[in-house]
Amino acid sequence: MTTESSEPFTTLTWDYDTISLGGETAVVVPLHEFRVLRALADAASPEALEQAEGAAFSAELKEWREAGCPGALSHEEFMALTLESPQQPPTTNARDDGNAEQTGSS
């Protein structure tokens, strides 16, 4: 007697290590599994790719909310940052002796 699984056969494990690269979290994936995922993306329709992007964004948003929305700003904080006057960069004035003088608002 054999039993049949209701789940499709897959070689993908979905259990990966993560690393931090340039402020982003990256997933360490076995090369074969990466190639399978890339082949699926290459074969997918534009609509399927758009759905996958939406699902990925929803998952990221859920994780961000579960983590307490790190980096989020209140409306007041955002408006304060947005409405701040930009600082003027110092300008350089050449003097007769060839030395430069820094001027600007302090």
N, C-alpha and C positions, 0 to 999 in steps of 0.2 A: 504494500500500500504506500502510495506517495502522497505528500501534501503539497498543495500549490499555494504559493504566497499571493496575497492580493496586491502586494507592492511590486512595481516593476523592478527588474534586475538593474542594478547600477554599480559601477565601480567607484563612484564618488563617495568619499567618507564624510564630508561636512564637519570634520573635526580637525581644525587647523590651528597652528601657532600664529600669533600676531607679533609684529615688530613695529617700532616707531621710526618713521623716515620723514625728516623735514616737517615735523609737526602733524603728520598724517599717520594713521594707523594702517599698516599694510598686512596682508595675509600671506603666510608662507604656504604655498600650495605645491604638491608634487607635480612635476613637469607634465606627466601624462594627464592628470586631471585638468591642468591649465589648458592643455591642447584640446581636451574634450569640450571644455567650456567655451573656448575660442571657436571651435568648429560649430557648436550650437549657435553661438552669436552670429557667425558668418552665414549660417543656413536660415536664421530666423527672418521673418518678415519685418518690415519697418514697424508695423503695428505691434507685433510681439515684443520687439526691442523697446518700444515706447512703454508698453505695459510693464516690462521688467524694470525699466528705469523708475517708473512710478512706484512699483513695489519696493524697490531698494530705497528710494527716498522715504517712503512710509516707515520702513524698518529703522532707518537712521533717525527719523524724527521721534519714533517711539523710544529708542534707546536714549536719545538726548533728553527727552522728558523724564524717563525713569531715572536718569542720572542727576536730576534736579536742574536741568537747563543750564549747564555750565557756560559761562561767557555771555549769558543773556543780559540785556540792559533794560532797566525800566524806561518808561516813556520820558520821564524827567531827565534821566542820565543821557539818553539818546539825544534829546533836544539840546541839552547843555553842550554836548560834544559837537553837535551839528551847527549850533549857533555861535560857537567860540570864534573870535576873530583870529585869522591865521597870523602867526608871528612873521614879521618882516625879516627876511634873511639879511645879515650884515652886508653892507656894500663896501667895496674897496676903493679908496682914493689914493692915487699915486702922489707921492711927495717929490720935491725936487731932488732929494738925496737918493732916490731910487728905492727907499723903503716904503712899504705899504702901511696904510693906517686903516684899522677896522672902525667903522662907524655903524650905528644902527640903534634902534630903540632897545631899551633895557627893561 
